[in-house]
Amino acid sequence: MEDSWATTPAVRKSMQGNRSRDTKPELAVRRAIHARGLRYFVNSRPIPQLRRTADLVFPRIKIAVFVDGCFWHGCPVHRTSPKANADFWLGKVEGNIRRDLDTTRQLRSAGWTVLRYWSHEDPEAVADDVQHRVERLRGKDKAAAGVADHHFDHHRLSSGAVRHRPTP
């Protein structure tokens, strides 16, 4: 165990069990969106040359949806400080946040609408928001949908219903 990030074999086994896709919150959001009749790609690269995958992708209308885990992506509501190996884990989470912001920037630069939600958010509220965005971009008020998305920071969502705060 001496060259591992884990402090004990039990911690290592527990952390290796964490999924990078098909998490319970992600599955709940996918089920809710699917129940609304929307179809999408799962765990797909919006831009093939960019080594970043979105949880749900609507390629024809260029919407990428991410369901970010509270611990791994630094949720401001549920973020906790690890007790063991704190420097490693804080660096890891900070790196994830930087990568998330870079991913959002690169996708937006390529004309994509990026929707980010925290895993603690209500799947039905998330699905309502995604459905609304998809419908807007499929033809109803397409220009307004694109403009609005570029003025909001979807990475910093509130803890209640799906809300988007204007970026500074």
N, C-alpha and C positions, 0 to 999 in steps of 0.2 A: 504493500500500500504506500510505500514511501514517495513515489513520484506522482501520486494521484491528487486531484483537487478535493477528493472526499476525505473527511476526517476519520471515518470508520468504514469498515466493510458494509455495515448496515445502511449508512448514509449513501454510499455508492450504489447499492442495490436499489434503494428507494428512488434516487435521482435518475437512474437509468430506466426506471419504469415510467417516467414522465413522457408523455407523447408529444411529438412535434406537430401532429395533425390528428384530425378526428377526435379532438377533445370533447368532453360532454357539452361545454357551452357552444362549441362550434357545431356539433351535431344538432343541438336544439335550434340554433339559428337556421341551419340548413333545412331542417324539417319544416320550420315555420315558413320559410321562404318558398319551399317546394309546395307546401299546402296552398299557397296563394297562386299557384300555376306558373311560377317563374322557373326557368331552366337556366343552368349555369354550369361552368366547369369548376371542378374541385381541385384544390392544391395545385394550381397551375401558374405558370409564368406569364404575366400579362405581356411582357416584352421578352421574347425568347432569348435575346442576347444578354439580358440582365439576369444575373443569378439570384433572383428574389422571387418567392412564390406567394401568391395571395390565397386566402382561404376559399374565396369564391370569385370567379371571373365571368363577367358578361362581355365577351370580346367584341361583339358587333357594335355595342354602344360605349365601349371602353370604360367599364366600371370595374374597379378592383376593390374587394371587400376583405378586411382583416378583422379577426376576432382576437384581440391581444390579451394574453394572460396577465393577471394583475402582478404577480411576482416578477415574471420574466421581462415585462415591458415597463415596469415602474409606475403602476397606477398610483395617482396622487391620493386616492381614497384608501386603498388597501396595501400600500407599499409597507413592507416590514424590513427591518434590518436583520440580516442573519447574525447569529451569535458566534458560530464557528466559521473560520476561514472568511471573515467579513470582507477583507480587502479584495479577495478574489471575486466574491459574489457581487459586491458593489461595482467593481470594474466590469463584470460581465453584464449586469443590468444596464449600466451607463452605456456600454457598447451597443447593446440592443436598442436603446432609445436613439442613439445617434444613427444607427442603421435604419431604424424605422423612419426617422425624419428624412434621411437621404433617399430612401425608397420612395417616400411620398413626393419629394421634390423631383426625382427623376421621372416618375410616372406622370406627374402633372405636366412636366416639361414636354412629355411626349403626347399630351392631349388626353390623358386618362383622368377620370373622376376617381378619387381615392376616398373610401369610406372606412374609418377605423372605429371600432367599438371595443369596450372593455368586456372581459369575460363575465363580469358580474352584472352586466346590464340585462334587462328583461328581453328574452329572445323574441317575444311578440312585438315589443316596441322597436327592436332592431329590424325585424322583418318588415314592419310598417314603414319605417324610414327607407329601407332598401327598395321596397316596392314603389314608394313615392318617387324616389330618384330614378328608378328604371323607367317608370311610366313617363316621367318628364323628358327623359332623354330619348325615348322611343318616338317622340313626335309632339307630345303636348308640352309646349313651352320649352323647347330644346335650348334656346339661347339663355334663358333665365337659369336653367339647371346648371349649365356650365359656368356661368358667371358666379353664381352663389358659392359653388364648391371651391373656387379659388380664393375666396375671402374668409375661409374658416379653417381652423386648425382642428382636424378631426382626431388627432392623437390625444388631445387633452379634453376628453369628454367628462361631463359631470356624472355623479353617481346615480341620479334619479332617472327620469325618462330621458330618452335620447335627446340631447341638446348639443348644439354646436356653438362654441364661443368664437367671436371674431378674433382673428390674429392681430397682434399689435402692429 
